[in-house]
Amino acid sequence: MGIKDCDILISGGGVAGLTAAAAFGAAGFRLVLTDPSPPVTDAADASADLRTTAFLQPAQQVLQEAGLWQRLGPHATPLQVMAIQDLSGTGPAPRHAFNASDISERPFGWNLQNWLLRREIVAHLADFPDVDFRPGVSTRQVLARDDAARITLSDGTSVAAQLVIAADGRGSQLREAAGIGVRKWRYGQKALAFAATHPIPHENVSTEIHRAGGPFTLVPLPDHDGRPTSAVVWMERGPVALRLAALPEHDFNAAMSERSGHLLGPLSLATRRSIWPIISQIADRFTDARLALIAEAAHVVPPIGAQGLNMSLADIEALLRASYVAPLGSPEMLRRYQRARYMEVHARVLGVDALNRASMSGSASIQRIRAEATRALHQIAPIRRTAMRLGMGHGRVGLRPRCANS
């Protein structure tokens, strides 16, 4: 069987890998995308990813230039206000709201369900004649040469590519095969992810409610069966999360309503519950010969502040920009990508780690410091606006797609 020549092989068909395929496909590159499991594109599927992704403002431009926003926009729920409430004390718990209108005419971002993202991106990729998506096929071996990487796939075929992009998750086999180590932080913590309906409209406000164990986050979704609906990420210490996941639905509804402080009234499950381990992780480096790590193959953070996939989109943007000024897959291109991303990602991983440890703490002194810091952040306008811009990742520019062969 012959070897297929292409510009790029992307290993991993999660949201980040699919988005990378759309971005590089829109720029005119020929690519092969593999994933050992066909993407689940229906919420009713038992293996559907019930988490949601909040795309912050800079991500919208990336998605537009990849040709995706036209598909995703109609399904997206705007996030106009982000609020923080600390219920760890015994006194009144003020809710500190941060409104995007302070810094922009647009919302902070837009929330979408992960299974829907996969459905829309897969449909979009079908429009690219030079994007060869192979669901059910995994990457078995990569051999980097001076002229190209030779890749063996699980279906017995071989591919020659100038660049291999590892988007194969936190346990990345390509990263391990390249001998790239990782630094990992464990918290003994898990997250429950699901959707819930409530009688009080969310009014496009996303709220993080803090108490020992981790934040309880309500993120706006479109109405479900005519009722206001939010995506929920409930982070707790592992044994507590497992106990909650096993509760009968009636008892779980009561527990999550109490945990939310009844902010939106009684909450009712609208989907099944899924549970995910919480870690932080960063690879020792993001490149090897002919190889670039993106998304969770490069970095993992707890679901705080909508950083995860937005960091992944910044990876895609930086990698594509590096391809404009250096030959695809060359040492110079990969050095540029490493310089553009590593220090920024490292700082964000450490920052989110600190926020998560503070949110978990049951220490009264740390809880007081956390509450005072949130109050100061909210009340001092210049600090508030600066923090809002930094949280959204402002300062980056778009993909500037061009035809790779021009």
C-alpha positions as CSV (number, residue, x, y, z in Angstrom):
1,M,0.0,0.0,0.0
2,G,1.4,3.4,-1.0
3,I,2.2,6.4,1.2
4,K,-0.2,9.3,1.2
5,D,1.6,12.7,1.0
6,C,0.1,15.6,2.9
7,D,1.2,18.8,4.7
8,I,0.0,18.0,8.2
9,L,-1.2,15.0,10.1
10,I,-3.4,15.8,13.2
11,S,-3.7,13.0,15.7
12,G,-6.8,13.5,17.9
13,G,-10.3,14.4,16.9
14,G,-11.6,16.1,20.0
15,V,-12.8,19.7,19.9
16,A,-9.2,21.1,19.7
17,G,-8.1,18.6,17.0
18,L,-11.2,19.3,14.9
19,T,-10.8,23.0,15.2
20,A,-7.1,22.7,14.2
21,A,-8.2,20.8,11.1
22,A,-10.7,23.6,10.2
23,A,-8.1,26.3,10.8
24,F,-5.3,24.7,8.8
25,G,-7.8,23.5,6.2
26,A,-9.1,27.1,5.7
27,A,-5.5,28.2,5.3
28,G,-5.1,25.8,2.3
29,F,-3.1,23.0,3.8
30,R,-3.6,19.4,2.9
31,L,-4.1,17.3,6.0
32,V,-5.1,14.0,7.5
33,L,-7.0,13.9,10.8
34,T,-7.2,10.7,12.8
35,D,-9.0,9.7,16.0
36,P,-9.5,6.2,17.4
37,S,-13.1,6.9,18.3
38,P,-15.6,8.5,15.9
39,P,-16.8,11.8,17.4
40,V,-20.1,11.6,19.4
41,T,-22.4,14.3,17.9
42,D,-25.7,13.5,19.6
43,A,-26.5,14.5,23.2
44,A,-28.6,11.3,23.6
45,D,-25.6,9.1,23.0
46,A,-24.5,7.5,26.3
47,S,-20.9,8.5,25.6
48,A,-21.7,12.1,24.7
49,D,-19.5,14.8,26.3
50,L,-22.0,16.8,28.4
51,R,-19.5,19.5,29.3
52,T,-19.7,22.9,27.7
53,T,-17.1,25.3,26.4
54,A,-17.1,29.0,26.9
55,F,-15.3,30.7,23.9
56,L,-13.9,34.0,25.1
57,Q,-13.8,37.1,22.8
58,P,-10.4,36.3,21.1
59,A,-11.6,32.8,20.3
60,Q,-14.5,34.2,18.2
61,Q,-12.1,35.7,15.7
62,V,-10.1,32.5,15.5
63,L,-13.3,30.6,14.8
64,Q,-14.5,33.1,12.3
65,E,-11.3,32.9,10.3
66,A,-11.4,29.1,10.4
67,G,-14.9,29.4,8.9
68,L,-16.6,27.9,12.0
69,W,-18.4,30.8,13.6
70,Q,-21.0,30.9,11.0
71,R,-22.1,27.4,12.0
72,L,-21.5,27.8,15.8
73,G,-22.9,31.3,16.3
74,P,-26.6,30.4,16.0
75,H,-26.2,27.8,18.8
76,A,-24.1,29.9,21.2
77,T,-25.4,31.6,24.4
78,P,-23.8,35.0,25.1
79,L,-22.0,35.4,28.4
80,Q,-22.6,39.1,29.2
81,V,-21.9,39.0,32.9
82,M,-19.6,36.8,35.0
83,A,-20.3,36.8,38.7
84,I,-18.5,35.4,41.8
85,Q,-20.2,34.6,45.1
86,D,-18.5,33.2,48.2
87,L,-20.7,31.1,50.4
88,S,-17.9,29.9,52.7
89,G,-18.7,32.3,55.5
90,T,-21.5,32.6,57.9
91,G,-22.6,36.2,57.1
92,P,-24.1,37.8,54.0
93,A,-22.6,36.6,50.7
94,P,-22.4,39.5,48.2
95,R,-22.4,38.6,44.6
96,H,-19.8,40.5,42.7
97,A,-20.7,40.9,39.0
98,F,-18.3,41.8,36.2
99,N,-20.1,43.1,33.1
100,A,-18.4,42.9,29.7
101,S,-19.8,46.4,28.9
102,D,-17.0,47.8,31.1
103,I,-14.5,46.9,28.5
104,S,-16.3,46.0,25.3
105,E,-19.4,46.2,23.2
106,R,-19.4,42.4,22.9
107,P,-20.1,39.8,25.6
108,F,-17.2,38.1,27.5
109,G,-17.8,35.1,25.4
110,W,-20.3,32.5,24.2
111,N,-21.1,29.1,25.6
112,L,-21.6,25.9,23.5
113,Q,-22.2,22.2,24.4
114,N,-19.2,20.0,23.5
115,W,-21.2,17.4,21.6
116,L,-22.8,20.1,19.5
117,L,-19.3,21.6,18.8
118,R,-18.2,18.2,17.4
119,R,-21.3,17.9,15.3
120,E,-20.9,21.3,13.7
121,I,-17.2,21.1,13.1
122,V,-17.4,17.6,11.6
123,A,-20.0,18.8,9.2
124,H,-17.8,21.8,8.3
125,L,-14.8,19.7,7.6
126,A,-16.8,17.7,5.0
127,D,-16.7,20.9,2.8
128,F,-12.8,20.7,2.5
129,P,-11.6,18.4,-0.3
130,D,-8.1,18.5,1.2
131,V,-9.1,17.5,4.7
132,D,-9.1,13.7,5.0
133,F,-10.9,12.9,8.3
134,R,-10.4,9.3,9.4
135,P,-12.6,8.5,12.5
136,G,-11.9,5.1,14.0
137,V,-8.2,5.3,13.0
138,S,-5.4,5.9,15.4
139,T,-1.8,7.0,14.9
140,R,0.5,4.0,15.6
141,Q,4.1,5.3,14.9
142,V,5.8,8.5,13.9
143,L,9.3,8.4,12.4
144,A,10.7,11.9,11.9
145,R,13.1,12.4,9.0
146,D,14.9,15.5,7.7
147,D,12.4,15.8,4.7
148,A,9.2,14.7,6.4
149,A,7.6,12.6,9.1
150,R,6.5,9.0,8.2
151,I,3.4,8.0,10.1
152,T,1.9,4.5,10.4
153,L,-1.8,4.3,11.1
154,S,-3.9,1.6,12.7
155,D,-5.7,0.8,9.4
156,G,-2.4,-0.3,7.8
157,T,-1.9,2.9,5.7
158,S,1.0,5.2,5.9
159,V,1.2,9.0,5.6
160,A,4.1,11.3,4.9
161,A,3.6,14.8,6.4
162,Q,5.8,17.9,7.0
163,L,4.2,18.4,10.4
164,V,2.5,16.2,13.0
165,I,0.2,17.9,15.5
166,A,-0.5,16.0,18.7
167,A,-4.0,16.8,19.8
168,D,-4.5,13.4,21.5
169,G,-5.3,14.5,25.0
170,R,-3.7,14.5,28.4
171,G,-2.4,11.0,28.1
172,S,-0.9,11.8,24.6
173,Q,0.8,8.7,23.1
174,L,2.7,10.9,20.6
175,R,4.1,13.0,23.5
176,E,5.2,9.9,25.3
177,A,6.7,8.3,22.2
178,A,8.7,11.5,21.7
179,G,10.1,11.2,25.3
180,I,8.5,14.5,26.4
181,G,7.8,14.4,30.1
182,V,5.1,16.3,32.0
183,R,4.8,18.1,35.3
184,K,1.5,17.2,37.0
185,W,-0.5,18.5,40.0
186,R,-3.2,16.4,41.6
187,Y,-5.9,17.8,43.8
188,G,-7.9,14.7,44.9
189,Q,-10.8,16.5,43.2
190,K,-13.4,15.6,40.6
191,A,-15.9,17.6,38.6
192,L,-19.5,16.7,37.9
193,A,-20.8,18.1,34.6
194,F,-24.4,18.3,33.6
195,A,-27.2,20.6,32.6
196,A,-30.0,21.8,35.0
197,T,-33.2,23.7,34.5
198,H,-34.4,26.4,37.0
199,P,-37.4,28.7,37.4
200,I,-35.4,32.0,37.5
201,P,-33.9,33.1,34.1
202,H,-30.1,33.3,34.0
203,E,-30.1,36.5,32.0
204,N,-26.8,35.5,30.4
205,V,-25.0,35.7,33.7
206,S,-22.4,33.0,34.4
207,T,-21.8,32.6,38.2
208,E,-19.0,30.9,40.2
209,I,-20.2,30.0,43.7
210,H,-17.3,29.3,46.0
211,R,-17.2,27.1,49.1
212,A,-14.7,24.6,50.4
213,G,-14.2,21.7,48.0
214,G,-14.2,23.8,44.8
215,P,-16.4,26.1,42.8
216,F,-20.0,25.4,41.7
217,T,-20.4,27.1,38.3
218,L,-23.6,27.9,36.5
219,V,-23.1,28.8,32.8
220,P,-26.0,30.0,30.6
221,L,-27.5,27.6,28.0
222,P,-30.5,28.0,25.7
223,D,-33.9,27.0,27.2
224,H,-34.7,23.3,27.6
225,D,-38.3,22.3,27.2
226,G,-39.3,25.9,27.6
227,R,-37.4,26.3,30.9
228,P,-34.3,28.4,31.6
229,T,-31.2,26.2,31.6
230,S,-27.6,26.3,32.7
231,A,-24.6,24.1,32.3
232,V,-23.2,23.2,35.7
233,V,-19.6,22.2,36.7
234,W,-19.6,21.2,40.3
235,M,-16.1,20.6,41.6
236,E,-15.6,18.6,44.9
237,R,-13.1,16.4,46.6
238,G,-13.2,13.0,45.0
239,P,-15.1,11.0,47.6
240,V,-17.8,13.7,47.9
241,A,-18.1,13.9,44.1
242,L,-18.5,10.2,43.8
243,R,-21.2,10.2,46.5
244,L,-23.1,13.0,44.8
245,A,-22.9,11.2,41.4
246,A,-24.6,8.1,42.9
247,L,-27.5,10.0,44.6
248,P,-31.0,9.4,43.4
249,E,-32.2,12.2,41.2
250,H,-34.5,13.8,43.7
251,D,-31.8,13.9,46.4
252,F,-29.3,15.2,43.9
253,N,-31.6,18.0,42.8
254,A,-32.0,19.0,46.5
255,A,-28.2,18.9,47.1
256,M,-27.3,21.0,44.0
257,S,-30.0,23.5,44.8
258,E,-28.6,23.9,48.3
259,R,-25.0,24.1,46.9
260,S,-26.1,26.9,44.5
261,G,-27.5,29.0,47.3
262,H,-30.8,28.8,45.5
263,L,-29.5,31.5,43.3
264,L,-31.8,30.6,40.4
265,G,-34.4,28.7,42.5
266,P,-34.7,24.9,42.7
267,L,-32.4,23.2,40.2
268,S,-33.6,20.1,38.3
269,L,-31.3,17.7,36.3
270,A,-31.9,18.1,32.5
271,T,-29.2,15.6,31.4
272,R,-27.3,12.6,32.9
273,R,-24.4,13.4,35.2
274,S,-20.8,12.9,34.0
275,I,-17.7,12.9,36.2
276,W,-14.2,14.0,35.4
277,P,-10.9,13.9,37.3
278,I,-9.3,17.3,38.0
279,I,-5.6,17.9,37.4
280,S,-3.2,20.5,36.2
281,Q,-0.4,19.4,33.8
282,I,2.1,20.9,31.5
283,A,4.5,19.2,29.1
284,D,8.2,19.8,29.6
285,R,8.3,21.2,26.1
286,F,5.7,21.6,23.3
287,T,7.8,20.4,20.3
288,D,10.0,17.6,19.0
289,A,11.3,16.8,15.5
290,R,8.4,17.4,13.1
291,L,6.0,17.4,16.1
292,A,3.9,20.1,17.9
293,L,1.8,19.5,21.0
294,I,-1.4,21.4,21.3
295,A,-4.4,21.5,23.8
296,E,-4.4,18.8,26.5
297,A,-1.4,17.0,25.0
298,A,0.5,20.2,26.0
299,H,-1.4,21.5,29.0
300,V,-4.3,20.7,31.3
301,V,-6.0,23.1,33.8
302,P,-9.1,22.8,36.1
303,P,-12.3,24.3,34.6
304,I,-11.9,27.7,36.2
305,G,-12.2,31.0,34.3
306,A,-12.9,29.3,30.9
307,Q,-9.2,28.9,30.3
308,G,-8.8,25.4,28.9
309,L,-10.0,25.3,25.3
310,N,-9.3,29.0,24.9
311,M,-5.6,28.2,25.6
312,S,-5.9,25.5,23.0
313,L,-7.2,27.9,20.4
314,A,-4.2,30.2,21.2
315,D,-1.9,27.2,20.5
316,I,-3.6,26.7,17.1
317,E,-3.3,30.4,16.3
318,A,0.4,30.5,17.2
319,L,1.3,27.3,15.3
320,L,-0.4,28.6,12.2
321,R,1.3,32.0,12.5
322,A,4.6,30.2,12.8
323,S,3.9,28.4,9.5
324,Y,3.8,31.8,7.7
325,V,7.4,32.7,8.4
326,A,9.2,29.4,8.4
327,P,8.9,26.1,6.4
328,L,6.2,23.8,7.7
329,G,7.5,21.4,10.4
330,S,11.0,22.9,10.3
331,P,13.1,23.5,13.4
332,E,12.7,27.2,13.0
333,M,8.9,27.0,12.8
334,L,8.8,24.8,15.9
335,R,11.1,27.1,17.8
336,R,8.8,30.0,17.1
337,Y,5.8,28.0,18.3
338,Q,7.6,27.0,21.5
339,R,8.7,30.7,22.2
340,A,5.2,32.0,21.5
341,R,3.3,29.6,23.8
342,Y,5.4,28.0,26.5
343,M,5.9,30.8,29.0
344,E,2.4,32.2,28.6
345,V,0.9,28.7,29.1
346,H,3.2,28.0,32.1
347,A,2.0,31.2,33.8
348,R,-1.6,30.4,33.2
349,V,-1.3,26.9,34.5
350,L,0.3,28.2,37.7
351,G,-2.3,30.9,38.0
352,V,-5.3,28.5,37.6
353,D,-3.6,26.1,40.0
354,A,-3.4,28.8,42.7
355,L,-7.0,29.8,42.1
356,N,-8.2,26.2,42.4
357,R,-6.2,25.6,45.6
358,A,-7.7,28.7,47.1
359,S,-11.2,27.7,46.0
360,M,-10.8,24.2,47.6
361,S,-9.5,25.5,51.0
362,G,-11.5,25.1,54.1
363,S,-9.2,27.4,56.0
364,A,-11.1,30.4,57.5
365,S,-8.1,32.7,56.9
366,I,-7.8,31.7,53.2
367,Q,-11.5,32.1,52.8
368,R,-11.4,35.6,54.2
369,I,-8.4,36.5,51.9
370,R,-10.3,35.0,48.9
371,A,-13.4,37.0,49.7
372,E,-11.5,40.3,50.3
373,A,-9.5,39.8,47.1
374,T,-12.7,39.3,45.1
375,R,-14.3,42.4,46.7
376,A,-11.2,44.5,45.9
377,L,-11.1,43.2,42.3
378,H,-14.7,44.2,41.8
379,Q,-14.6,47.6,43.5
380,I,-11.4,49.1,42.1
381,A,-12.3,49.9,38.5
382,P,-8.8,50.0,36.8
383,I,-7.9,46.7,38.4
384,R,-11.2,45.2,37.5
385,R,-10.9,46.2,33.9
386,T,-7.3,45.0,33.6
387,A,-8.2,41.6,35.2
388,M,-11.1,41.2,32.8
389,R,-8.9,41.8,29.8
390,L,-6.3,39.4,31.0
391,G,-8.8,36.7,31.8
392,M,-10.1,36.9,28.2
393,G,-6.6,36.7,26.8
394,H,-6.7,40.0,24.9
395,G,-3.6,41.1,23.1
396,R,-3.5,38.3,20.6
397,V,-4.5,38.7,16.9
398,G,-6.3,36.4,14.5
399,L,-5.1,33.6,12.4
400,R,-4.6,35.6,9.2
401,P,-5.3,32.5,7.0
402,R,-3.6,32.3,3.6
403,C,-3.2,29.6,1.0
404,A,-0.3,27.4,2.2
405,N,0.7,26.8,-1.4
406,S,0.8,30.4,-2.5
